[in-house]
Amino acid sequence: MFDSLRQWICPDLAIDLGTANTVVSVQGQGIVLNEPSVVALQKGTRRVLGRGSAVGKLAKQMLGRTPDSITAVRPLKDGVITDFALCEAMLRYFIQKARRRSGGLRPRVVIAVPGGITPVEKRAVFNSAERAGAGRIYLVEEAKAAGIGAGLPISEPLASMVCDIGGGTTEVAILSLADIVVSRSIRIGGDEMDEAIVEYLKRHFSLRIGEQTAEQIKIGIGSAYAMDQELTTEVNGLDTISGVPRKAIITSEEVREALRGPLESVLNCIKRTIEQCQPELVADLADTGIVLAGGGALLRGLDRLMNEQLGVPVRLSDDPLTTVARGTSICLEHLSRWRDSLDTGDTGE
């Protein structure tokens, strides 16, 4: 009775704390918030604009477009917190926005984090979440959350493999009997793909563009595998030689060439993960294959490239952008089942 009342007054939360986006689920309601992990500040100060409301979508619109008096900042890089105060402010804003009531209580919170973060980086997540208003805090590895969110039979004595390509990291894991058997985490993801496009245009076109424009190019015509009909797009940027604005036409083949480096790193990460696994479980992958999650999984032809390079079936999770968030939410909904496999740190109720 008390638990039901507590959940009505102060529902618990599941948070996918991503480099690019933060997704929050409320127990019993599912995903209620999905916003960019960006904070806008008054330049030269630590004060968040708009009385703390310039966070998320509003702040992302300011990236690369702010006057000298305003700066837009991302508190996370490569999946880890780089600015503790801003991450705390961002989390507080998202937590307050997601839960309309609290009754003075602190919600239990399950947070998805990269598998490769250090104990110090984990402690930063615990501290930031606690100061932002969380009560009991649990951490779940993103790869496990992705496997749960994708609906893989990870509790069975069978190999299930997931590759989650987020904004700052790529998480690869083979799961069996409800736990991770072997995993690898590399700090390469969608952000590095955007940076690769920026560098390619600077090197081959003498054109300087921002990362927001690079992301739009990646989404618009980017691909990992040759397409039946290649695409082109017009890009506006700054000529690095003359210093004046100009336009250029870029093709999907050129974008694919720009993305070759990051994609090779992801493929090598998957290969090394498979090499570390026991032969019996590797044999299962010939049938079960690999499930792709995260925003990077939406890159055209990525499943075909991986299938060709790895020789196993590859498929996309349903709605790859929210796979980790759904898995984190399931861990929250069935906390008694997953509690023992979650990292609780030293926080109290």
C-alpha positions, 0 to 999 in steps of 0.5 A, a space after each residue: 500500500 505504501 509503495 503504491 502511494 509512494 509511486 503515485 506521489 513520487 514515481 521512480 525514473 529511468 534515465 538514458 544519460 547520453 552524450 547527444 540526447 537524454 531520455 527519461 522514463 517514468 515508472 508506469 508511464 514509459 518515455 516522457 522526455 527525449 531532449 538533447 544533452 545541451 545547456 545554454 549559458 551566459 558567457 563568462 558565467 556558470 549561469 544557465 539562461 532563462 532561469 535554468 530553462 535553456 536546456 535540451 531542445 532550446 539549448 541545442 538550437 543555439 549550438 553554433 548560432 549564439 552571439 558572443 554573450 551566450 555559449 551552448 555547452 554539452 556537459 558530456 563527451 564520449 559518454 562521460 561527464 566533463 562538466 559536473 555542475 552543468 550536468 547536475 543542472 541539466 539532470 535537475 531540469 530534466 528530472 523536474 520536468 519529467 515528474 510533475 509532483 514529488 511530495 518532498 520525496 526523492 525518486 529512485 533512479 536507474 541510469 544507463 552508462 557506458 560499460 567502459 567508464 572508470 570508477 571515478 566517472 561512475 562516481 561522477 554520475 552518482 554525485 551529479 544525479 544525487 545532487 540533482 534530486 535523485 534518491 537511491 541510484 542504480 547504474 546499468 551498462 548501456 549494452 545490457 540495457 540495449 539487449 533488454 530493450 531490443 527484446 533479446 532472450 538474454 536470460 537464456 543459455 544462448 548468445 545474444 549480441 548487441 551493438 549500440 552506437 550512440 553519440 559518444 560511444 559504441 557499446 558491444 556486448 555478448 549476453 547470456 544467462 541474464 548477464 554480459 559474457 564479454 563486452 567492449 566499449 570505444 569512445 567513437 560514435 555519432 559525434 566522431 562521424 560528424 567530426 570526420 565529415 567536417 575534416 573531410 570537407 575542410 581537407 578536400 573542399 577547403 570548406 569549413 562547416 559546423 558539426 550541426 551541418 555535418 550531422 545534417 549531411 550524415 542524416 541526409 545522404 550518409 551511408 555505410 554501403 554503396 547505394 543503388 542510387 547515390 545522393 547529393 546535397 548542397 552544403 553552405 560553409 566558409 571557404 578556408 582560403 578566401 574567408 568568404 561564404 560559399 556553397 559546394 555539392 557533396 555526394 553520398 560516395 564522398 560522405 561514405 569515404 569520410 566515414 570510413 575511419 569511424 566505421 572501421 573502428 566500430 567493426 574492429 570493436 565487434 571483431 575483438 569482442 567476438 574473438 574474446 568469446 567462448 567458441 560455443 557462444 560464438 557458434 550461436 551468433 551464426 543464427 542469432 546474429 547482431 542487433 544494432 541500436 543507437 542513433 548510429 544504427 540508422 546510418 544507411 547500409 550499416 547492417 549490410 556492411 556488417 553482414 558482409 564484413 562479419 558473416 553473421 546476420 545483422 538487424 536493426 532494433 525497433 526504434 534504435 534511438 530509444 532501445 537503451 531507454 526502453 531497456 533502462 525502463 524495463 530494469 526500473 519496472 522489474 527492479 526486484 529482478 535486475 537489482 542484483 546486477 545493477 551498480 548501486 555505489 555507496 548511495 543511500 535511500 
